[in-house]
Amino acid sequence: MVKNVYVEDVREIPAPLKEIEIVERKGIGHPDSIADALAETVSRTLCKMYKKEVGTVLHHNTDETQIVAGKSAPRFGGGVVIDPTYILLVGRVTADITVNKELIELPCRSIALKAAREYIRKTFPNVDTDADIILDAEFGECSDDLTGIYKTSGVIANDTSFGVGYAPYSITDKLVLQTEEMINDPKFKKILPETGQDVKVMGSRVGKDLTMTIACAMVDRYIPDKSHYQSVVEQLHEKVNENALNIIDKSGENINFHLDINTGDNYKNNIFYLTVTGLSQEMGDDGSVGRGNRCNGLITPYRPMSMEATSGKNPITHIGKLYNIMSKLIAEDVAKKVSPEVEVRVRILSQIGKPVSDPLNCNIQIVSATESDKLGQWKQEAQSIANDWLNNVDKVTDLIINGNVRTF
């Protein structure tokens, strides 16, 4: 079935080729990313529980998780957490359902708390989950109108909203994303355990000059003094620089790379980015779902973005999740078919109550500085790719539930 897919040729300099580009990633330990991760972890856990207990995913949204920073006293050799971080899992769930005239009550709150605690324990080894955090959950019942839409035959959009995606990644995108992933790789933590998980990476490209600024929380118990701290920063600088130059070399691009780490430090005045847990949420940094990375893992002010939070929304009817992820998947597939010099932008708009597979419009922009004789072919391929994804929305749902696509 042919959808409302509109492919247009946009004559413009693609973002990766423009003079200025800014790209940011909030690492997995940033409070906003932790909120995203917990919301998504809870949603996936609920999906699996629902399927096990009643055979299908019931309506839910857990995309309002909040993190309230605690208070700590870090110091070389090991400090203490004075007041724990408060984490509140917030959302709407289907907590009971009648099957064959029998009321089945579902353990939504208990499994959500267990899943969240297990994620924190597994991901942040320097956090004492018994003492350093207070974890709570407040779930309300789903609204009747949205529950009604959810029960309608077929997959129906729960909102009039849109999703946005683009491809391919620029060299700036790749450097920012892969740098954070390297620093937070468990293998890297064995080499430099002093580095915490709260890592923020900012890339600024001006022409061929790319400056990367990293803020990396350090774990005080592994750092006996300021000399050791300085040594760790230098080691981190060396490893990040080596990794970045390797990425640039493989890309074949002519980029002049410059790296700065923990620029807020002032050794003379004894100011260091020192933490007890490796997370800034232990003192002064709150977090909320949707305030950080988009579903491609980045914050990209020079690209089209949706303000919708992707993490925690149900993966069946919630457009803020489905269309953002689907837009990214469509853009990536189309980008593989066109020139690497071309930027692909995708925007999909829904109408509440209408089938998810039948958007009001799906706009694919093929952005290039010059016209190509393959443009007609590219348009046909783009329309075919979009139609295929829209006709198979369940594939996107499965990818989400199984954790095979990122949401932050």
Residue pairs with C-beta under 8 A, 6 or more apart in sequence:
1 387
1 391
2 383
2 387
3 357
3 358
3 359
3 362
3 386
3 387
3 390
3 391
4 358
4 359
4 360
4 361
4 362
5 361
5 362
5 364
5 382
5 383
5 386
5 387
5 390
6 361
6 362
6 363
6 364
7 363
7 364
7 365
7 366
7 378
7 379
7 382
7 383
8 363
8 364
8 365
8 366
9 366
9 368
9 371
9 375
9 379
10 345
10 365
10 366
10 367
10 368
11 368
11 369
11 371
12 367
12 368
12 369
13 369
14 341
14 342
14 343
14 367
14 368
14 369
15 21
15 166
15 170
15 300
15 302
15 303
15 343
16 170
16 171
16 172
16 343
17 341
17 369
18 302
19 206
19 207
20 204
20 205
20 206
20 302
21 170
21 172
21 203
21 204
21 205
21 302
22 172
22 202
22 203
22 204
22 205
22 300
22 301
22 302
23 170
23 172
23 173
23 176
23 202
23 203
23 298
23 299
23 300
23 302
24 176
24 200
24 201
24 202
24 203
24 298
24 299
24 300
25 176
25 177
25 179
25 180
25 200
25 201
25 293
25 297
25 298
25 299
26 32
26 33
26 200
26 292
26 293
26 299
27 33
27 180
27 183
27 184
27 197
27 198
27 199
27 200
27 201
28 34
28 37
28 123
28 180
28 184
28 197
28 199
29 124
29 184
29 196
29 197
29 198
29 199
29 217
29 278
29 279
29 280
30 198
30 199
30 200
30 280
30 285
30 287
30 292
31 67
31 69
31 198
31 279
31 280
31 281
31 285
31 286
31 287
32 287
32 288
32 289
32 290
32 291
32 292
32 293
33 287
33 292
33 293
33 408
34 67
34 87
34 120
34 279
34 281
34 287
35 65
35 66
35 67
35 287
35 288
35 289
35 291
35 292
35 311
36 65
36 289
36 290
36 292
36 293
36 309
36 310
36 311
36 312
36 407
36 408
37 119
37 123
37 311
37 408
38 65
38 87
38 89
38 116
38 119
38 120
39 62
39 63
39 64
39 65
39 89
39 91
39 289
39 309
39 311
39 312
40 311
40 312
40 407
40 408
41 115
41 116
41 119
42 62
42 65
42 89
42 91
42 112
42 115
42 116
42 312
43 60
43 61
43 62
43 63
43 311
43 312
43 313
43 314
43 315
44 400
44 401
44 403
45 111
45 112
45 115
46 57
46 58
46 60
46 62
46 93
46 108
46 111
46 112
47 57
47 314
47 315
47 401
48 401
49 106
49 107
49 108
49 111
50 56
50 57
50 58
50 60
50 94
50 106
51 57
53 104
53 106
54 97
54 99
54 104
54 106
57 314
57 315
57 316
57 397
57 401
58 93
58 94
58 97
58 106
58 150
59 92
59 94
59 142
59 146
59 147
59 150
59 314
59 316
59 317
60 91
60 92
60 93
60 94
60 108
60 142
60 314
61 91
61 92
61 142
61 312
61 313
61 314
61 318
62 89
62 90
62 91
62 92
62 93
62 112
62 139
62 312
63 91
63 289
63 290
63 309
63 311
63 312
63 313
63 320
64 90
64 91
64 288
64 289
64 312
65 87
65 88
65 89
65 90
65 91
65 288
65 289
65 312
66 87
66 88
66 90
66 286
66 287
66 288
67 85
67 86
67 87
67 88
67 281
67 286
67 287
67 288
68 85
68 86
68 87
68 88
68 286
69 85
69 280
69 281
69 282
69 283
69 284
69 285
69 286
70 81
70 82
70 83
70 84
70 85
70 86
70 132
70 133
70 281
70 282
70 283
71 81
71 82
71 83
71 282
71 283
72 79
72 80
72 81
72 82
72 83
72 275
72 276
72 277
72 282
72 283
73 79
73 80
73 82
73 276
74 220
74 274
74 275
74 276
74 283
75 220
75 274
76 220
76 223
76 224
76 225
76 226
76 228
76 229
76 274
77 220
77 221
77 223
77 224
77 225
78 220
78 221
78 276
79 220
79 221
79 274
79 276
80 276
81 128
81 131
81 132
81 276
81 277
81 282
84 131
84 132
84 133
84 134
85 132
85 133
85 134
85 279
85 281
85 282
86 133
86 134
86 136
87 116
87 133
87 134
87 135
87 136
88 136
88 137
88 138
89 112
89 113
89 116
89 135
89 136
89 137
89 138
89 139
90 137
90 138
90 139
91 139
91 140
91 312
92 139
92 140
92 141
92 142
92 143
93 106
93 108
93 139
93 140
93 141
93 142
94 106
94 108
94 141
94 142
94 147
95 105
95 106
95 108
95 109
95 139
95 141
96 103
96 104
96 105
96 106
97 103
97 104
97 106
98 104
108 139
109 137
109 139
112 137
112 139
113 135
113 136
113 137
116 135
116 137
117 129
117 135
120 127
120 129
120 133
120 135
121 127
121 129
123 197
124 197
124 277
124 278
124 279
125 189
126 196
126 219
126 221
126 276
126 277
126 278
126 279
127 133
127 277
127 278
127 279
129 135
132 276
132 277
132 282
142 150
146 158
146 317
149 156
149 157
149 158
149 317
149 352
149 353
150 156
150 158
150 316
150 317
154 355
155 316
155 317
155 355
155 356
155 357
155 393
155 394
156 317
156 353
156 354
156 355
156 356
157 317
157 319
157 350
157 351
157 352
157 353
157 354
157 355
157 356
158 314
158 317
158 318
158 319
158 352
159 318
159 319
159 320
159 350
159 352
160 319
160 349
160 350
160 351
160 352
161 308
161 319
161 320
161 323
161 349
161 350
162 306
162 319
162 323
162 347
162 348
162 349
162 350
163 306
163 308
163 319
163 320
163 322
163 323
163 324
163 325
163 326
163 327
163 347
163 348
164 294
164 304
164 305
164 306
164 324
164 327
164 345
164 346
164 347
165 295
165 296
165 324
165 325
165 326
165 327
165 328
165 329
165 330
165 331
165 332
165 345
165 346
166 296
166 300
166 303
166 304
166 328
166 331
166 343
166 344
166 345
166 346
167 328
167 331
167 332
167 334
167 335
167 343
167 344
168 332
168 335
168 340
168 343
168 344
169 177
169 296
171 205
171 210
171 247
171 248
171 251
171 253
171 255
172 203
172 205
172 210
173 203
173 296
173 298
173 300
174 247
174 251
175 203
175 210
175 212
175 244
175 247
175 248
175 257
176 201
176 202
176 203
176 212
176 298
177 297
177 298
178 243
178 247
179 201
179 212
179 214
179 240
179 243
179 244
180 199
180 201
182 188
182 239
182 240
182 243
183 195
183 199
183 214
183 216
183 236
183 240
184 197
184 199
188 195
188 239
189 195
191 239
192 232
192 235
192 236
192 239
193 219
193 222
194 218
194 219
194 222
194 223
194 228
194 229
194 232
195 216
195 217
195 218
195 219
195 232
195 236
195 278
196 216
196 217
196 218
196 219
196 275
196 277
196 278
196 279
197 217
197 278
197 279
198 215
198 216
198 217
198 275
198 278
198 279
198 280
198 281
198 285
199 214
199 215
199 216
199 217
200 214
200 215
201 212
201 213
201 214
202 212
202 213
202 214
203 210
203 211
203 212
204 210
204 211
204 212
204 213
205 211
205 255
208 254
208 255
208 256
209 255
209 256
209 258
210 255
210 256
210 257
210 258
211 258
211 259
211 260
212 240
212 244
212 257
212 258
212 259
212 260
213 260
213 261
213 263
214 236
214 240
214 259
214 260
214 261
214 262
215 261
215 262
215 263
215 264
215 273
216 236
216 261
216 262
216 273
217 273
217 274
217 275
217 278
217 279
217 280
218 229
218 232
218 272
218 273
218 274
218 275
218 278
219 275
219 276
219 277
219 278
220 274
220 275
220 276
221 276
223 229
223 232
223 274
226 267
226 270
226 272
229 272
229 274
230 267
233 261
233 262
233 265
236 261
237 259
237 261
240 259
240 261
241 257
241 259
244 257
244 259
245 257
248 255
248 257
262 272
262 273
264 271
264 273
265 271
265 272
265 273
275 282
275 283
276 282
281 287
289 309
289 311
289 312
290 307
290 308
290 309
290 310
290 311
292 299
292 408
293 299
293 408
294 300
294 305
294 306
294 310
294 324
294 408
295 310
295 324
295 325
295 328
295 405
295 406
295 407
295 408
296 328
296 406
297 406
297 408
299 305
303 345
304 345
304 347
306 320
306 324
308 319
308 320
308 321
308 324
309 320
310 320
310 321
310 324
310 325
310 407
310 408
311 321
311 407
311 408
313 320
313 321
314 321
315 321
315 322
315 396
315 397
315 400
315 401
316 397
317 356
319 350
319 356
321 400
321 407
322 356
322 393
322 396
322 397
323 348
323 349
323 350
323 359
325 396
325 399
325 400
325 405
325 407
326 348
326 389
326 390
326 393
326 396
327 346
327 347
327 348
328 346
329 389
329 396
329 405
330 346
330 348
330 362
330 364
330 385
330 386
330 389
331 344
331 345
331 346
331 364
333 385
333 389
334 344
334 346
334 364
334 366
334 378
334 381
334 382
334 385
334 386
335 342
335 344
337 378
337 381
337 382
337 385
338 344
338 366
338 374
338 378
339 368
339 372
339 374
341 368
341 369
342 366
342 367
342 368
342 372
342 378
343 367
343 368
344 364
344 365
344 366
344 367
344 382
345 364
345 365
345 367
346 362
346 363
346 364
346 365
346 386
347 362
347 363
348 359
348 361
348 362
348 363
349 359
349 360
349 361
349 362
350 356
350 359
350 360
351 359
351 360
354 360
356 393
357 390
357 391
357 393
358 390
359 390
362 386
362 390
364 382
364 383
364 386
366 375
366 378
366 379
366 382
372 378
389 395
389 396
396 405
398 404
399 405
400 407
